[in-house]
């Protein structure tokens, strides 16, 4: 029998915290399942740790899940093993940057086009595209930019 690559040795405090996560049932199902895997894989538990295949069968997960939880515990500790990794970047980069916002605000403060008494959101959006500030923009996005500006400015 080969030795376990990533042994799990929980302290009493860690075991209590994992049991609390499981018993409260307020966490995500993924976190609860991973906490159960860690508790079953703990070498300090009564009766010793269970084999990966036995843990997978008892908890009805794939054996790779058990391996990945053990590895995450070895790399990041118990909190890193049960929690989700935070994304570093948003799924889609924001289209309107601070520079574009500043240009739209400056445009809204300028004199309106001939034949108009003031800027409309549609006019601002169209002019921002004409001036190549941005490829395309909706009037709603222009409204959000201007609203954000009025909320930020002191009264």
Secondary structure, 3 states (H helix, E strand, C coil): CCCCCCCECCCHHHHHHHHHHHHHCCCCHHHHHHHHHHHHHECCCCCCCCCHHHHHHHHCCCHHHHHHHHHHHHHHHHHHHHCCCCCCCCCCCCCCCHHHHHHHHHHHHCCCCCCCCCCCHHHHHHHHHHCCCCCCCCHHHHHHHHHHHHHHCCC
